[in-house]
Amino acid sequence: MNVRHALVTAANPRQRTLPLQTLIDRDGVGRSALEIVLREAAGAGIEEFVVVICPGDQAAYAEAAGDLRSRVTFAEQSTPRGYGDAILCARDAIGDQPFLHLVGDHLHLSDTTATCARQLLDIAAAEKTPVSAVQPTRENQITSYGAIGGKLLGGDTPLYQIESVLEKPTPTIAEQELIVPGMRAGFYLCFFGLHVLDAEIFSLLEAAQQAAPDAPLGLSPALHALASRRRYLALNIAGRRYDIGADYGLLNAQLALSLGGRDRDLVLTQIVELLAQTGR
């Protein structure tokens, strides 16, 4: 896959301001969460971006895009009809091209010299098929994520053939339907907030929307349908995801960026001083 486009969803009415929040990146520069997301994708070779937003948010998001503004097209989700509907809103702008999908309220920090986006794009190019990033996640956290079942493929890369996808399953359902042989007990493979997909996902979402036009449209059922139709892989990314919409999520993301960047020693000193001041 030659992936030149990225689709970023940021239209959840309850979380529409999260990508606009400012953090200090690993270089010590203040940037919006949106710009940090865009810059990771740009550094992995993405040339054009489509950002799905709520009506009326374009000016704020254009400013938040920083130096990448000229490469961003905005698509509005006029009515909050679900995550899958937000993806469909970008269909005209993406066209028939494969694309990297990111969510605007997740930041990713790689454990290697290759960014998380670069790791995923490299696998998509090598395997020539859709691939989603996943991460082993404790069962008490899986109700916050989409999760997969499948099997580990051979080779040195932690790559899985996806057989099923469920959105925010309970541990009981996950234990029954999301088995991954070899996975550590009490852990399941949950989505990381990065996917490489192609135009087939638009067709699957459109079919689901036509079948139930009044129901919210999710992405996970379409991904489950994709897995039943063709080869669809998951990569256990060497990195960590930070959901800035979670409790203390923005704080955790900022600490992760700071401790992985040039100001590590300064931030560690400030943390120690704060602990000393507030200790009992």
QUIHU-V207141 format. One record per backbone hydrogen bond with DSSP energy under -1.0 kcal/mol. CO is the residue of the C=O (numbers start at 1). NH is the residue of the N-H. If there is no record, write none. Layout:
CO:NH / CO:NH
//
This chain:
4:47 / 4:48 / 5:100 / 6:50 / 7:102 / 8:52 / 9:104 / 12:15 / 15:18 / 17:20 / 18:21 / 19:34 / 21:33 / 23:31 / 25:28 / 26:262 / 29:25 / 31:23 / 32:36 / 33:37 / 34:38 / 35:39 / 36:40 / 37:41 / 38:42 / 39:43 / 41:46 / 42:45 / 48:6 / 49:73 / 50:8 / 51:75 / 52:10 / 53:77 / 54:57 / 57:61 / 58:62 / 59:63 / 60:64 / 61:65 / 63:66 / 65:68 / 66:69 / 68:71 / 69:72 / 71:49 / 73:51 / 75:53 / 79:81 / 81:217 / 82:86 / 83:87 / 84:88 / 85:89 / 87:90 / 88:91 / 90:94 / 91:95 / 94:97 / 99:197 / 100:7 / 101:195 / 102:9 / 103:106 / 105:244 / 107:242 / 109:240 / 115:119 / 116:120 / 117:121 / 118:122 / 119:123 / 120:124 / 121:125 / 122:126 / 123:127 / 124:128 / 130:233 / 131:196 / 132:235 / 133:192 / 134:237 / 135:190 / 137:188 / 138:141 / 141:144 / 142:145 / 145:168 / 146:191 / 147:166 / 149:163 / 149:164 / 151:161 / 157:159 / 158:236 / 159:153 / 160:234 / 161:151 / 164:149 / 166:147 / 170:174 / 171:175 / 172:176 / 173:177 / 174:178 / 179:150 / 180:183 / 184:187 / 186:139 / 188:137 / 189:148 / 190:135 / 194:133 / 195:101 / 196:131 / 197:99 / 198:201 / 199:203 / 200:204 / 201:205 / 202:206 / 203:207 / 204:208 / 205:209 / 206:210 / 207:211 / 208:212 / 212:215 / 217:84 / 217:85 / 219:223 / 220:224 / 221:225 / 222:226 / 223:227 / 224:228 / 226:229 / 226:230 / 232:162 / 233:132 / 234:160 / 235:134 / 235:237 / 237:239 / 238:111 / 240:109 / 242:107 / 243:246 / 246:249 / 248:252 / 249:253 / 250:254 / 251:255 / 252:256 / 253:257 / 254:258 / 255:259 / 256:260 / 258:261 / 261:264 / 263:267 / 264:268 / 265:269 / 266:270 / 267:271 / 268:272 / 269:273 / 270:274 / 271:275 / 272:276 / 273:277 / 274:278 / 275:279
//
